[in-house]
Amino acid sequence: MYETLKMMRGILNGKECKVGEKELIKEYQEKLSPNILAYFYVNNFGVILQISKEYPLLLSEDVASFCLQELDLSLQDYNLEMDNKFITYFSKRFKNLLRTKTEELYLQKNKANILCDNIEDKVIINEDINNFYIEDIDLLLSEYKLTNIEKTQSKLKLAGYTFKEISKILNYRPITIYIRNEKIKEKILNSNINFT
């Protein structure tokens, strides 16, 4: 979020401070000027930061992106005749968006946990995974027609790594790992292969 703040400060040209808030909003609605968007981000950063702390599961980069998205929409949709201050209007919308994104993340995590259970149920290995040769795991996973990254992720899961550890090892965001696990689950569940 702080990187976005630095970037937004660089966009400002100083003219924004000489005009009132409603005039800036009206101009934004007409021209979609990036420097006005930057002005509202920079001037309301304290509120944005405070709201984002209520949703610690979301990555800072994602929160900044969600914030800019919602700030843009709020500026476009804000009714200049409203008695509410713009920051109140934006804050409600931003909180709702972050709440929705957090719920989606929880849903993906739950699906990923179900996937984990299904992989272990579907692939029954009578030997300890540490004694199982890598070539055997590759052969086993190739039967499911997984991509290379899906195979790698599956191997890590079979080796006992958590989703969080896998995301760090593969250098992907956790949400990407969860979504990929959903795809792996579909491939495994839709196969007619039985390893019992």
C-alpha positions as CSV (number, residue, x, y, z in Angstrom):
1,M,0.0,0.0,0.0
2,Y,2.9,2.3,0.7
3,E,4.3,1.7,-2.7
4,T,1.0,2.8,-4.2
5,L,1.0,5.9,-2.0
6,K,4.5,6.8,-3.3
7,M,3.3,6.3,-6.9
8,M,0.1,8.4,-6.3
9,R,2.1,11.2,-4.7
10,G,4.2,11.3,-7.9
11,I,1.0,11.8,-10.0
12,L,-0.1,14.8,-8.0
13,N,0.4,18.2,-9.7
14,G,-0.6,20.5,-6.9
15,K,-3.6,22.1,-8.6
16,E,-5.9,19.7,-6.8
17,C,-5.4,21.5,-3.4
18,K,-6.7,24.8,-4.8
19,V,-10.2,23.4,-5.6
20,G,-12.9,22.1,-3.3
21,E,-13.8,18.4,-2.9
22,K,-17.1,18.6,-4.8
23,E,-15.5,20.5,-7.7
24,L,-12.8,17.8,-7.9
25,I,-15.4,15.0,-7.9
26,K,-17.3,16.8,-10.6
27,E,-14.2,17.1,-12.7
28,Y,-13.3,13.5,-12.1
29,Q,-16.8,12.4,-13.3
30,E,-16.3,14.4,-16.5
31,K,-12.6,13.6,-17.3
32,L,-11.6,10.6,-15.1
33,S,-8.3,12.5,-14.4
34,P,-5.7,10.2,-12.7
35,N,-4.3,13.1,-10.6
36,I,-7.7,13.6,-9.0
37,L,-7.8,9.9,-8.2
38,A,-4.3,10.2,-6.8
39,Y,-5.4,13.2,-4.7
40,F,-8.2,11.3,-3.0
41,Y,-5.9,8.3,-2.4
42,V,-3.2,10.4,-0.8
43,N,-5.5,12.6,1.2
44,N,-7.5,9.7,2.6
45,F,-4.6,7.3,3.1
46,G,-5.0,7.3,6.9
47,V,-8.6,6.2,6.6
48,I,-7.8,3.6,3.9
49,L,-5.0,2.2,6.1
50,Q,-7.2,2.0,9.1
51,I,-10.0,0.1,7.1
52,S,-7.4,-2.3,5.6
53,K,-6.1,-3.3,9.0
54,E,-9.6,-4.8,9.7
55,Y,-8.9,-7.4,7.0
56,P,-5.4,-8.8,7.7
57,L,-5.9,-11.9,5.5
58,L,-5.7,-9.9,2.3
59,L,-2.4,-9.1,0.8
60,S,-1.3,-5.4,1.0
61,E,-0.9,-5.3,-2.8
62,D,-4.4,-6.6,-3.3
63,V,-5.9,-4.2,-0.8
64,A,-4.2,-1.3,-2.7
65,S,-5.6,-2.5,-6.0
66,F,-9.1,-3.0,-4.5
67,C,-8.9,0.5,-2.9
68,L,-8.1,2.2,-6.2
69,Q,-10.8,0.2,-8.0
70,E,-13.4,1.2,-5.4
71,L,-12.1,4.8,-5.2
72,D,-12.5,5.2,-8.9
73,L,-16.1,3.7,-8.8
74,S,-17.0,5.8,-5.8
75,L,-15.8,9.0,-7.4
76,Q,-17.8,8.2,-10.6
77,D,-21.0,7.2,-8.7
78,Y,-21.0,9.8,-6.0
79,N,-24.0,12.1,-6.1
80,L,-22.9,15.7,-5.6
81,E,-26.3,16.5,-4.1
82,M,-25.7,14.1,-1.2
83,D,-25.3,15.4,2.3
84,N,-22.8,12.7,3.2
85,K,-19.2,13.5,2.9
86,F,-17.4,11.6,0.1
87,I,-15.1,9.8,2.6
88,T,-18.1,8.3,4.4
89,Y,-19.6,7.1,1.1
90,F,-16.3,5.6,-0.1
91,S,-15.5,4.0,3.3
92,K,-18.7,2.0,3.3
93,R,-18.1,0.8,-0.2
94,F,-14.5,0.0,0.5
95,K,-15.3,-2.0,3.6
96,N,-18.0,-4.0,1.8
97,L,-15.5,-4.8,-1.0
98,L,-12.9,-6.0,1.4
99,R,-15.4,-8.0,3.4
100,T,-16.5,-9.7,0.1
101,K,-12.9,-10.4,-0.9
102,T,-12.2,-11.9,2.5
103,E,-15.3,-14.1,2.3
104,E,-14.1,-15.3,-1.1
105,L,-10.7,-16.1,0.3
106,Y,-12.3,-18.1,3.1
107,L,-14.3,-20.0,0.5
108,Q,-11.2,-20.7,-1.6
109,K,-9.4,-21.9,1.6
110,N,-12.3,-24.3,2.5
111,K,-12.4,-25.6,-1.1
112,A,-8.6,-26.1,-1.0
113,N,-8.9,-28.0,2.3
114,I,-11.5,-30.3,0.7
115,L,-9.2,-30.8,-2.3
116,C,-6.4,-31.8,0.0
117,D,-8.6,-34.4,1.6
118,N,-9.7,-35.7,-1.8
119,I,-6.2,-36.1,-3.2
120,E,-5.2,-38.1,-0.1
121,D,-8.4,-40.2,-0.4
122,K,-8.1,-40.8,-4.1
123,V,-4.4,-41.7,-4.2
124,I,-3.9,-44.5,-1.7
125,I,-0.2,-45.2,-1.1
126,N,0.6,-48.0,1.2
127,E,4.2,-46.9,1.7
128,D,5.4,-43.9,3.6
129,I,5.8,-41.0,1.3
130,N,9.4,-40.5,2.3
131,N,10.2,-44.0,0.9
132,F,8.3,-43.4,-2.3
133,Y,10.5,-42.6,-5.2
134,I,10.1,-39.3,-7.1
135,E,9.7,-41.3,-10.4
136,D,6.8,-43.2,-8.9
137,I,5.1,-40.0,-7.8
138,D,5.7,-38.5,-11.3
139,L,4.1,-41.6,-12.9
140,L,1.2,-41.5,-10.5
141,L,0.5,-37.8,-11.1
142,S,1.0,-38.1,-14.9
143,E,-2.0,-40.4,-15.0
144,Y,-4.2,-37.3,-14.1
145,K,-2.8,-35.3,-17.0
146,L,-1.7,-32.5,-14.7
147,T,0.5,-29.6,-15.9
148,N,4.1,-29.4,-14.6
149,I,3.2,-26.7,-12.0
150,E,0.2,-28.8,-10.9
151,K,2.5,-31.8,-10.5
152,T,5.0,-29.8,-8.5
153,Q,2.3,-28.4,-6.3
154,S,0.8,-31.9,-5.8
155,K,4.2,-33.3,-4.9
156,L,4.7,-30.6,-2.3
157,K,1.3,-31.3,-0.8
158,L,2.0,-35.1,-0.8
159,A,5.3,-34.4,1.0
160,G,3.4,-32.7,3.8
161,Y,3.8,-29.0,3.0
162,T,1.0,-26.6,4.0
163,F,-0.7,-24.3,1.4
164,K,1.1,-21.3,2.9
165,E,4.5,-23.1,2.6
166,I,3.7,-24.1,-0.9
167,S,2.8,-20.5,-1.9
168,K,6.2,-19.4,-0.5
169,I,8.2,-22.2,-2.2
170,L,6.5,-21.7,-5.6
171,N,6.5,-17.9,-5.3
172,Y,2.8,-17.6,-5.9
173,R,0.1,-15.7,-3.9
174,P,-1.8,-18.0,-1.6
175,I,-5.0,-17.4,-3.6
176,T,-3.3,-18.7,-6.7
177,I,-2.4,-21.9,-4.9
178,Y,-6.0,-22.3,-3.8
179,I,-7.4,-21.8,-7.3
180,R,-4.9,-24.2,-8.8
181,N,-5.8,-26.8,-6.1
182,E,-9.4,-26.4,-7.3
183,K,-8.3,-27.3,-10.8
184,I,-6.3,-30.2,-9.6
185,K,-9.3,-31.4,-7.7
186,E,-11.5,-31.3,-10.8
187,K,-8.9,-33.3,-12.8
188,I,-8.5,-35.9,-10.1
189,L,-12.2,-36.3,-9.4
190,N,-13.1,-36.5,-13.1
191,S,-10.5,-39.2,-13.8
192,N,-11.5,-42.8,-13.9
193,I,-8.2,-44.0,-12.5
194,N,-8.2,-46.1,-9.4
195,F,-5.0,-46.7,-7.4
196,T,-6.4,-49.0,-4.7
